[in-house]
Amino acid sequence: MDEKAIGIMTPLIQLGFAGLCIILLGILVWVIRELIKVLKETNAVIAGNTQAIQSVDKNAKDALDVSIELKNDLLQRPCIAKFKQG
């Protein structure tokens, strides 16, 4: 290419790169917005899972308390095997 052709093409190339940069910045902003949406949804899911785990933990503690109480009640009763031997 000669000097005249390069001189004409330079502003077009610069505008092309500027346009590409603007498009890429727009895509980057869109991706960041989508990422923020996903993070908010993920935080909501984590909060729900935390509440569910706390509920399961409470139920497990209640079941353990009932099991201990039942064990203590059974230990207070007389052994049936003693009566059958004699």
Secondary structure, DSSP 4 states (H G I P E B T S, - for coil): --HHHHHHHHHHHHHHHHHHHHHHHHHHHHHHHHHHHHHHHHHHHHHHHHHHHHHHHHHHHHHHHHHHHHHHHHHHSPPHHHHHH-
